Amino acid sequence: MEQMTTWVNALNGLVWGPPMLVLILGVGFFLMVGLRLMPLMKLGYGFRMLWRGRVKQGDGDIPPYQALMTVLSATVGTGNIAGVATAIFLGGPGALFWMWCTALVGMATKYAEAVLAMHYREVDGKGSHLGGPMYYIKLGLGEKWLWMASAFALFGLLAGFGIGNTVQANSVAHATQSTFGVPVWITGVVMAIFAGLVLIGGIKRIGEVSAALVPFMAIVYVSGGLVVLALHLDQIGPALDLIFVHAFTPTAATGGFAGATLAAAIQFGVARGIFSNEAGLGSAPIAHAAAQSNDPVAQGTVAMIGTFIDTLVICTITGLVILVTGVWNSGETGAGLSTLAFETALPGVGSYIVAIGLVLFAYTTTLGWSVYGERCAEYLFGERAILPFRILWVAVLPLGAMAQLDFIWLVADTLNALMALPNLVALLLLSPVVFKLTRDYFAQKRV
C-alpha cells in the first residue's frame, strides 16, 4: 500500500504540475481571446438567459436554470470552504488573486464546454439527452479519437466515487461529529437515504432538488460572510492589498504561516481554483447537455455564470473572511481555518455557519456528481448500467463517511487531472466550431 501511495503521489505531482496548470490557463486564455472577450462582455446577457431559463426553452430533460443549479450543486462544495483556506495556507494571500485569474479565463472554458455539449448531444432509448466531452469527442472529432472519449468516461466514472461521493460523505460526517456530536456512521446512513430518494428520479429529480437547495445554501453562506465583512469593513482594504501584493511577491513567514514563494501562490491558487469551479475538467457540460434548449450559445452563456458565482463570489467571500479576521497566519488549514475565521468574527454562531454550509455543499455535490458518473457509466456500458450505478453510488456513501480517505483524496485528485487532459485537447481542436457558432448567434441577434 505504501508503494502504491508513493506511485500515485508521483503521478499526482506530474499531472498537476506546472505543465497542466499552464495548459488549463492557456486553453482558457486562448478561448477567451478567440471569443473576443465575449464571456466578460456578455456577463449581463448570461444572467438574463439564466432568468429566462427557469422554463423550458426547447428539447431536453430539465430547464436551463435547473441544469446550471445541477452543475453548481456539484461545484459549490468543499472547495469553496476548505479549498480556498488550503490555497491561502500553502500559497499565501496572493493565491486568491490567481484563483480569480483561473475563474476569469475559466468562464470562457465553461462556455465552450457547454456549447459543444449542446451542439453534439444524443438521445438514448429512454429519451434522455446525453452530452459532454465523451460525446463531443466522438461526434466532433471522429472515430480515431474514440479512445480519448472512452478514457474521459472511465476517469470521470472513477473520479466520481472519490471526489463526488466518499470524500463528500467524509467531510459531512466529520463536520457533524465535531459541531453537533453526531456519530459518523449515522451521518453516512442518513446521507445514503436522502441521496437514494433523490437519485430514484434521475436527473429530473436532481434538477428540482438542486434548484431548491443551491440558492438557499449559497444565500445562507454568503450572507454570513457578508456580515463578517461588514463587521470588519476597515480591514477589507488591507486584505485586498495583501492579495495583490503577494500575488507577485513571496509571502514571508509570520505567526503560524510558514511562508510561500511566488510559484506556490500561482500553483495553489490555480489548482484550488480549478478544484472549486471545475472549469476544464469536463464535468459541467454533462449536465448542461440535458438542458431544455435548442440553442448551444444561449446555454453556454448560462454555463459561464456558474464559474462567476462559484469562484468570483463564494470563494472570494471565504478568502476575504479569512484575511479580514486576521487568522490566515494562525497555522490552521482547510475547513478548520474557515471555521476559525467565522467563529472569530461571530462567536457561537460562526462555526455553525461553516458546518451547515459544508453539510449542504457536500450533500448537493454528491447529487451533482452522481449525474456525471451515471452518464459516464452509460457511455461505457449502455443503459443497463444506470440502475446498478445508482445502487452502488448510494451504498458507498456510508463507507466513505467512516473511512480514512487520505489515499482516496489523492487518487481522486489525480483522476480529475486525467479527466481534464482529453477534454482540453478536444476544446482546442473543436474551438473553431465554438467560435463560428458564437459569431453566427450574436450576428443574428444584431440583425
FENWOQUI-V522509 format. One record per backbone hydrogen bond with DSSP energy under -1.0 kcal/mol. NH is the residue of the N-H (numbers start at 1). CO is the residue of the C=O. If there is no record, write none. Layout:
BEGIN
NH:CO
NH:CO
END
This chain:
BEGIN
5:1
6:2
7:3
8:4
9:5
10:6
11:7
12:8
13:9
14:10
15:11
16:12
17:14
21:17
22:18
23:19
24:20
25:21
26:22
27:23
28:24
29:25
30:26
31:27
32:28
33:29
34:30
35:31
36:33
37:32
38:35
40:37
41:37
42:38
46:42
47:43
48:44
49:45
50:46
51:47
52:48
53:49
54:51
55:52
57:292
61:290
62:290
65:53
67:63
68:64
69:65
70:66
71:67
72:68
73:69
74:70
75:71
76:72
77:75
80:77
82:78
83:78
84:79
85:81
86:82
87:83
88:84
89:85
90:86
91:87
92:88
95:92
96:93
98:94
99:95
100:96
101:97
102:98
103:99
104:100
105:101
106:102
107:103
109:105
110:106
111:107
112:108
113:109
114:110
115:111
116:112
117:113
118:114
119:115
120:116
122:130
124:128
127:124
130:122
136:132
137:133
138:134
139:135
141:137
145:142
146:143
148:145
149:145
150:146
151:147
152:148
153:149
154:150
155:151
156:152
157:153
158:154
159:155
160:156
163:159
166:161
167:162
169:165
170:166
171:167
172:168
173:169
174:170
175:171
176:172
177:173
178:174
179:175
180:176
181:177
182:176
187:183
188:184
189:185
190:186
191:187
192:188
193:189
194:190
195:191
196:192
197:193
198:194
199:195
200:196
201:198
202:199
206:202
207:203
208:204
209:205
210:206
211:207
212:208
213:209
214:210
217:213
218:214
219:215
220:216
221:217
222:218
223:219
224:220
225:221
226:222
227:223
228:224
229:225
230:226
231:227
235:232
236:233
239:235
240:236
241:237
242:238
243:239
244:240
245:241
246:242
248:245
251:260
254:257
256:329
257:254
260:251
265:261
266:262
267:263
268:264
269:265
270:266
271:267
272:268
273:269
274:270
275:271
276:272
277:273
278:274
281:278
286:283
287:284
288:284
289:285
290:287
291:288
292:62
293:59
293:291
299:295
300:296
301:297
302:298
303:299
304:300
306:303
308:304
309:305
310:306
311:307
314:309
315:310
316:311
317:313
318:314
319:315
320:316
321:317
322:318
323:319
324:320
325:321
326:323
327:322
330:327
337:334
338:334
339:335
340:336
341:337
342:338
343:339
344:340
345:341
346:342
349:346
350:346
353:349
354:350
355:351
356:352
357:353
358:354
359:355
360:356
361:357
362:358
363:359
364:360
365:361
366:362
367:363
368:364
369:365
371:367
372:368
373:369
374:370
375:371
376:372
377:373
378:374
379:375
380:376
381:377
382:378
385:382
386:383
389:385
390:386
391:387
392:388
393:389
394:390
395:391
396:392
400:396
401:397
402:398
403:399
409:405
410:406
411:407
412:408
413:409
414:410
415:411
416:412
417:413
418:414
419:415
420:416
421:417
423:419
424:420
425:421
426:422
427:423
428:424
429:425
430:426
434:430
435:431
436:432
437:433
438:434
439:435
440:436
441:437
442:438
443:439
444:440
445:441
446:442
447:443
END
